[in-house]
Amino acid sequence: MSDTTIDSAVKEFPIRKWLSSAIPGTDVAKDSARVTCPVCGRKNAMKVSLVGKWYKCYGCAGTLAGKGSGGLVKLISLLGKVTTQEAIQIVLRTAGFTETAIVDSVKKAIPRLIPQEAKPLSSAYAGHPAIAGLFRRHVEHLIPHSYYCADGRYSSRWIFPIWNAAKDELLGFDAKTYSDSAKPKSLLADWISPSVIYRTHEWNDQLDFAVITESILDAETLRCNGIGLLGSSLREGQMLELMKMRKNGISRLVWFLDYDAWKKQSKMIIRNTFTWFDNYVVILDHDSDPNSLGGEECWRLVSQARYVNSVSDVLLR
């Protein structure tokens, strides 16, 4: 991030005061501090340099794109559970910049949120692998909302934007491969907040439930009221997003995760949610996921989802 306005604001940012407020009890008397990583959850795994104003997590460094280490803006985004744009605003506002200067600097700091090499998927020829891939997965309704990359870092990948519709704000994107040779399958935007969840383009506010899946394609297989966690676990910031949805009338959650993900995460998920939501679960076979089943079969399984009352209920079954 080379914008001089932000660079100067970072230098002046009172990181010791901010960190003490963000995580009460943190020892900020030395040159560095240790805190629990909000991504991997490992206690004291994240080192925060109070001099250089950067962080590195020794638990997940190198395993999660853009999350293992970073500078002040990413640190504030992670620990403060805010978007990159909001983190930049915090840095500038703390430094005393005017609201006009803040808006201009945010625009300069993130000049292009969608990768420059990305092209609208609707502009691709009919038989293009990216187009054919969505038809094969029965989510061709995503074509008007998506991009594809033929070269660059995201070569042979779809770009699925993640929007906050209420604020008309881009929260991030998932660059998912449509080629068997590209690894890993998904690359999230480096600047995305760990609190972000994906909501399907179609959303019925009259329904009191949401179906929670792992990925964008899984969620969009349902077409309506689907949520993608962008991974196999429910993170703390994402729980806060679900609580906001609770205030808007969502009282039931249907967990539709891959078999291994549910087996590993079920106790934690139910422990964190059963006070606030009625939980239901769809148990899948080892080799299937919502997108591989198709929309009609997914809704059939959702209609038969098993009610889970507590953590002990998970253990008993």
C-alpha positions in Angstrom: 0.0 0.0 0.0 2.0 3.0 -1.3 -0.3 5.9 -0.7 1.7 8.5 1.2 -1.4 9.7 3.2 -1.9 6.2 4.6 1.8 5.7 5.1 2.1 8.8 7.2 -1.1 7.9 9.2 0.4 4.4 9.9 3.5 6.0 11.3 1.4 8.1 13.7 -1.0 5.3 14.6 -1.1 4.6 18.4 -0.9 0.8 18.1 -0.3 0.1 21.8 -3.4 2.0 22.8 -5.5 0.5 20.1 -4.3 -3.1 20.8 -5.0 -2.7 24.5 -8.5 -1.6 23.6 -9.1 -4.3 21.0 -7.8 -7.1 23.2 -8.0 -6.1 26.9 -5.2 -7.5 29.0 -2.6 -7.6 26.3 0.9 -6.8 27.5 2.0 -3.8 25.4 5.0 -2.8 27.5 7.6 -4.5 25.3 8.5 -4.1 21.6 6.1 -6.9 20.6 3.0 -8.6 21.9 1.5 -12.1 21.6 -2.2 -12.6 21.0 -4.5 -15.4 20.0 -4.9 -15.6 16.2 -8.5 -14.9 15.1 -8.0 -17.1 12.0 -6.5 -20.3 13.3 -7.5 -19.8 16.9 -4.1 -20.7 18.4 -3.4 -19.0 21.7 -0.5 -16.5 21.6 0.4 -17.7 18.1 0.2 -14.2 16.6 3.2 -11.9 17.1 2.4 -8.2 16.8 5.4 -5.9 16.4 4.6 -2.7 18.3 7.6 -1.0 16.7 7.2 -2.0 13.0 3.4 -2.3 13.3 3.1 -5.6 11.5 2.0 -9.1 12.6 2.8 -12.7 11.9 0.9 -15.8 13.0 3.1 -18.8 13.5 0.1 -21.0 13.6 -1.3 -20.3 10.1 1.5 -18.4 8.3 1.8 -19.7 4.8 -1.4 -21.8 4.9 -4.1 -19.1 4.5 -3.6 -16.6 1.6 -3.0 -13.1 3.0 -3.8 -14.1 6.6 -0.5 -15.5 7.9 1.2 -12.1 8.1 0.7 -8.5 7.2 0.9 -4.8 8.1 -1.2 -2.5 10.3 -4.2 -2.4 8.1 -4.6 -6.1 7.9 -3.9 -6.4 11.6 -6.8 -4.0 12.4 -9.0 -5.8 9.9 -8.3 -9.2 11.6 -8.4 -8.2 15.2 -11.0 -5.5 14.9 -13.2 -7.8 12.7 -13.8 -5.1 10.1 -13.3 -4.9 6.3 -10.1 -3.5 4.8 -11.8 -0.3 3.8 -13.0 0.2 7.4 -9.5 -0.6 8.8 -8.0 2.1 6.5 -10.7 4.5 7.8 -9.8 3.7 11.4 -6.1 4.4 10.7 -6.8 7.7 9.0 -9.5 8.9 11.4 -7.2 8.2 14.4 -4.5 10.3 12.7 -6.9 13.2 12.5 -7.7 13.3 8.8 -10.9 14.9 7.6 -13.7 12.7 6.2 -13.1 14.0 2.7 -9.4 13.0 2.9 -10.4 9.6 4.3 -12.7 8.9 1.3 -10.1 10.0 -1.2 -7.4 7.9 0.5 -9.5 4.7 0.6 -10.1 5.0 -3.1 -6.4 5.4 -3.8 -5.4 2.6 -1.4 -7.6 0.1 -3.1 -7.6 1.3 -6.7 -9.1 -1.9 -8.1 -10.8 -4.4 -6.0 -11.5 -6.9 -8.8 -8.2 -8.2 -10.3 -7.2 -6.1 -13.3 -6.9 -9.1 -15.6 -10.5 -10.2 -14.8 -13.1 -10.0 -17.5 -16.9 -10.2 -17.2 -17.9 -13.8 -17.6 -20.8 -12.6 -19.8 -18.3 -11.5 -22.4 -16.8 -15.0 -22.8 -17.8 -17.1 -25.8 -20.5 -19.7 -25.3 -18.3 -22.7 -25.1 -15.6 -21.2 -22.9 -14.5 -23.5 -20.0 -15.6 -21.0 -17.4 -19.1 -20.8 -18.9 -19.3 -24.6 -19.4 -18.1 -25.2 -15.9 -21.0 -23.2 -14.4 -23.5 -25.0 -16.6 -22.0 -28.3 -15.6 -22.5 -27.3 -11.9 -26.0 -26.1 -12.6 -25.2 -22.5 -11.3 -25.3 -20.8 -14.7 -27.3 -18.0 -13.1 -24.0 -16.7 -11.7 -22.7 -15.7 -15.2 -24.0 -12.1 -15.1 -22.5 -11.6 -11.6 -19.0 -13.2 -12.2 -15.7 -12.7 -13.9 -13.0 -15.0 -15.2 -9.2 -14.7 -15.7 -7.3 -16.1 -18.6 -3.9 -15.2 -17.3 -2.1 -13.6 -14.3 -2.2 -14.7 -10.7 -5.8 -15.9 -11.1 -5.4 -17.7 -14.4 -8.1 -20.3 -15.1 -10.2 -19.1 -12.2 -13.7 -17.7 -11.8 -13.8 -14.5 -9.8 -17.0 -14.5 -7.6 -17.4 -11.1 -5.9 -18.8 -10.9 -2.4 -21.0 -7.8 -1.8 -22.6 -6.1 1.1 -25.8 -5.2 -0.7 -27.0 -2.7 1.9 -23.9 -0.6 1.6 -23.1 -1.5 -2.1 -19.6 -2.4 -0.9 -17.3 -5.1 -2.2 -16.2 -7.2 0.7 -13.9 -9.5 -1.2 -13.9 -12.2 -3.8 -13.3 -15.9 -4.2 -11.0 -16.9 -7.1 -12.1 -20.5 -7.7 -10.5 -22.7 -10.3 -12.4 -24.1 -13.2 -9.3 -26.0 -14.3 -8.3 -29.4 -12.7 -4.6 -28.3 -12.9 -4.9 -25.1 -10.9 -4.2 -25.4 -7.1 -5.5 -24.6 -4.6 -9.2 -24.8 -5.5 -10.0 -21.4 -4.0 -7.9 -18.2 -3.5 -9.7 -15.6 -1.4 -8.8 -11.9 -1.9 -5.7 -11.0 0.2 -7.6 -8.1 1.8 -10.8 -9.9 2.7 -11.9 -9.8 6.4 -12.2 -13.2 8.2 -15.7 -12.1 9.3 -17.1 -12.0 5.8 -19.8 -14.5 4.8 -21.3 -14.9 1.4 -25.1 -14.5 0.9 -26.8 -15.8 -2.2 -28.0 -13.2 -4.8 -31.6 -14.3 -4.2 -32.7 -13.7 -0.6 -36.2 -13.9 0.8 -36.6 -11.7 3.8 -39.9 -13.4 4.6 -38.2 -16.7 5.4 -36.9 -17.2 8.9 -34.1 -19.6 8.1 -30.7 -19.7 6.2 -28.9 -22.7 4.9 -25.2 -22.6 5.7 -22.7 -24.2 3.3 -18.9 -24.0 2.9 -18.5 -22.4 -0.5 -20.1 -19.9 -2.9 -21.0 -22.6 -5.4 -22.6 -24.7 -2.6 -24.6 -21.8 -1.5 -25.7 -20.8 -5.0 -26.8 -24.3 -5.7 -29.6 -23.5 -3.3 -30.3 -20.3 -5.1 -32.1 -18.7 -2.2 -31.2 -18.0 1.4 -27.9 -19.8 1.1 -24.8 -18.8 3.0 -21.2 -19.7 2.2 -18.6 -19.6 5.0 -15.7 -19.5 2.5 -14.2 -22.4 4.4 -15.1 -25.3 6.6 -15.3 -23.5 10.0 -17.4 -20.8 11.6 -15.2 -17.9 12.6 -15.9 -15.5 15.5 -16.5 -12.6 13.2 -18.9 -14.6 11.1 -20.8 -15.5 14.2 -21.3 -11.7 14.7 -22.7 -11.5 11.2 -25.1 -14.3 11.9 -26.3 -12.4 15.0 -27.0 -9.4 12.8 -29.2 -11.7 10.7 -30.9 -12.9 13.9 -32.1 -9.4 14.5 -33.5 -9.3 11.0 -35.6 -12.4 11.6 -33.4 -15.4 10.9 -34.1 -17.8 13.8 -33.3 -21.2 12.2 -30.0 -22.3 10.7 -29.6 -25.4 8.5 -26.0 -26.7 8.5 -25.2 -28.2 5.1 -21.5 -28.8 5.3 -19.3 -31.6 3.9 -19.1 -34.7 6.1 -15.6 -34.1 7.3 -16.2 -30.4 8.0 -19.3 -31.1 10.1 -17.6 -33.9 12.0 -14.7 -31.6 13.0 -16.7 -28.4 13.6 -20.1 -29.6 14.9 -19.5 -29.3 18.6 -18.0 -25.8 18.3 -20.8 -24.7 15.9 -23.6 -25.8 18.2 -21.9 -24.6 21.3 -21.7 -21.1 19.8 -25.1 -20.9 18.2 -27.7 -23.0 20.1 -28.5 -20.2 22.5 -29.5 -17.9 19.7 -30.8 -20.2 16.9 -32.7 -23.4 16.3 -30.1 -25.6 14.5 -30.8 -28.3 11.9 -28.2 -30.4 10.2 -28.0 -32.3 6.9 -25.5 -35.2 7.2 -23.8 -35.9 3.8 -21.9 -38.9 2.6 -18.2 -38.7 2.6 -17.8 -37.9 -1.1 -20.6 -35.4 -1.7 -21.3 -31.7 -1.2 -24.3 -29.5 -2.0 -23.1 -28.5 -5.4 -22.5 -32.1 -6.5 -26.1 -33.0 -5.5 -28.0 -30.2 -7.4 -30.6 -27.8 -6.2 -33.6 -30.1 -6.2 -31.9 -32.8 -4.1 -30.4 -30.2 -1.8 -33.9 -28.7 -0.9 -35.2 -32.2 -0.4 -32.5 -32.9 2.1 -33.0 -29.5 3.8 -36.7 -30.3 4.2 -35.6 -33.5 6.1 -32.8 -31.8 8.1 -32.4 -33.2 11.7 -33.0 -30.8 14.6 -30.0 -30.5 16.9 -30.8 -29.2 20.4 -27.4 -29.0 22.1 -23.8 -30.1 22.1 -24.8 -33.3 24.0 -27.3 -34.0 21.3 -24.5 -34.0 18.7 -22.4 -36.3 20.9 -25.3 -38.8 21.4 -25.9 -39.1 17.7 
